[in-house]
Amino acid sequence: MSTGLLFALVGAALFPMGVAGLLVQRHLLRRILAFNLMGSGAFLILVGLAQRQDVADPVPQAMVLTGIVVAVAATALALALTRRLYALTGRLELPDVEHD
Amino acid sequence: MKKIAIQLAALVFALVLGSAMLDLDPAPVDLRPAVAAHLEASGVAHPVTAVLLNYRGYDTLLEVAVLLLALFAILAVIPDSQTGRPTPAAPVLQTLARLAVPLMLVTATFLLWAGAFRPGGAFQAGSVLAAALVLLHLTGLLAGWPQPGARLRWGLAAGFLVFLAVAAALLLQGHLLQYPPAWAGLLILCIEFALTLSLGLLLAGLFLFLSRDTEGAP
């Protein structure tokens, strides 16, 4: 098994962990962490699968570099919104959805 | 009950995804020869930098726009508040930060310069620059930023504006971000320089603008 495939398999383990965390956790910080775990899993899969034959492919690497920066921006925005929610309501959980 | 169901579903998904990867055929499209064949005309010698700023320059342009947009949204969300200076850290930590920051500036400059022919480039250099600013803030040597003044605003937008200006100028030739091979190296260097400065300020701003609003801190 090549290193690239190992990266991809780790990514395949991380992504569902992130999805489960996003669905199960209630605390918003944990949800943001889970969301980042999903992102890291996707990046590992992209880069890992592209270098299965142990030769790096620059195109997915550049795409992942772009993705990482966008993920950082999204995380910062999510943290800003969470802090605002805490300042306004004193809670770190989203209100329950009303079922009609 | 619901939790266990979700976790089981995630486990099954992970196993299916993993086993699908194990017997995946080699990719039918291989872009490596195409990247290598045009490297000569791209103006840089490192394939990742060539993809980022030449072949798929519009991705990078939009990425910087997204980063700028996220910072605008953060500035709109957090309330106006005055912060005093942050509580200073221990003297040893402050001295170490004072020693580390000039080295980090040198590292950022090296990464920017190295991007043309080896791993490195504007994004890596920008994040080192941002880390230096955050380090100064955490050790109490730099206060959290208030609403940005005119100079900081120009600094934050400079990378995007320079990139956009180059893209608009090249559009006159008929193609978005298709550099003439003779000018490609110089144009990419200009864009990378402006991007490094802006990305450093943007990434540091994501932290420093948020940290001024200490009353709202959980």
Boltz contact constraints between the chains, C-beta under 6 A:
constraints:
  - contact:
      token1: [A, 8]
      token2: [B, 21]
      max_distance: 6.0
  - contact:
      token1: [A, 9]
      token2: [B, 18]
      max_distance: 6.0
  - contact:
      token1: [A, 12]
      token2: [B, 14]
      max_distance: 6.0
  - contact:
      token1: [A, 12]
      token2: [B, 17]
      max_distance: 6.0
  - contact:
      token1: [A, 12]
      token2: [B, 18]
      max_distance: 6.0
  - contact:
      token1: [A, 13]
      token2: [B, 14]
      max_distance: 6.0
  - contact:
      token1: [A, 16]
      token2: [B, 10]
      max_distance: 6.0
  - contact:
      token1: [A, 16]
      token2: [B, 13]
      max_distance: 6.0
  - contact:
      token1: [A, 16]
      token2: [B, 14]
      max_distance: 6.0
  - contact:
      token1: [A, 19]
      token2: [B, 10]
      max_distance: 6.0
  - contact:
      token1: [A, 20]
      token2: [B, 6]
      max_distance: 6.0
  - contact:
      token1: [A, 20]
      token2: [B, 7]
      max_distance: 6.0
  - contact:
      token1: [A, 20]
      token2: [B, 10]
      max_distance: 6.0
  - contact:
      token1: [A, 23]
      token2: [B, 6]
      max_distance: 6.0
  - contact:
      token1: [A, 24]
      token2: [B, 3]
      max_distance: 6.0
  - contact:
      token1: [A, 24]
      token2: [B, 6]
      max_distance: 6.0
  - contact:
      token1: [A, 57]
      token2: [B, 32]
      max_distance: 6.0
  - contact:
      token1: [A, 58]
      token2: [B, 35]
      max_distance: 6.0
  - contact:
      token1: [A, 58]
      token2: [B, 47]
      max_distance: 6.0
  - contact:
      token1: [A, 58]
      token2: [B, 48]
      max_distance: 6.0
  - contact:
      token1: [A, 58]
      token2: [B, 51]
      max_distance: 6.0
  - contact:
      token1: [A, 59]
      token2: [B, 31]
      max_distance: 6.0
  - contact:
      token1: [A, 59]
      token2: [B, 51]
      max_distance: 6.0
  - contact:
      token1: [A, 61]
      token2: [B, 48]
      max_distance: 6.0
  - contact:
      token1: [A, 62]
      token2: [B, 48]
      max_distance: 6.0
  - contact:
      token1: [A, 62]
      token2: [B, 51]
      max_distance: 6.0
  - contact:
      token1: [A, 62]
      token2: [B, 52]
      max_distance: 6.0
  - contact:
      token1: [A, 66]
      token2: [B, 59]
      max_distance: 6.0
  - contact:
      token1: [A, 66]
      token2: [B, 63]
      max_distance: 6.0
  - contact:
      token1: [A, 69]
      token2: [B, 63]
      max_distance: 6.0
  - contact:
      token1: [A, 70]
      token2: [B, 63]
      max_distance: 6.0
  - contact:
      token1: [A, 70]
      token2: [B, 66]
      max_distance: 6.0
  - contact:
      token1: [A, 73]
      token2: [B, 66]
      max_distance: 6.0
  - contact:
      token1: [A, 73]
      token2: [B, 67]
      max_distance: 6.0
  - contact:
      token1: [A, 73]
      token2: [B, 70]
      max_distance: 6.0
  - contact:
      token1: [A, 76]
      token2: [B, 206]
      max_distance: 6.0
  - contact:
      token1: [A, 77]
      token2: [B, 70]
      max_distance: 6.0
  - contact:
      token1: [A, 77]
      token2: [B, 73]
      max_distance: 6.0
  - contact:
      token1: [A, 77]
      token2: [B, 74]
      max_distance: 6.0
  - contact:
      token1: [A, 80]
      token2: [B, 74]
      max_distance: 6.0
  - contact:
      token1: [A, 80]
      token2: [B, 77]
      max_distance: 6.0
  - contact:
      token1: [A, 80]
      token2: [B, 78]
      max_distance: 6.0
  - contact:
      token1: [A, 80]
      token2: [B, 210]
      max_distance: 6.0
  - contact:
      token1: [A, 83]
      token2: [B, 216]
      max_distance: 6.0
  - contact:
      token1: [A, 84]
      token2: [B, 77]
      max_distance: 6.0
  - contact:
      token1: [A, 86]
      token2: [B, 218]
      max_distance: 6.0
  - contact:
      token1: [A, 87]
      token2: [B, 216]
      max_distance: 6.0
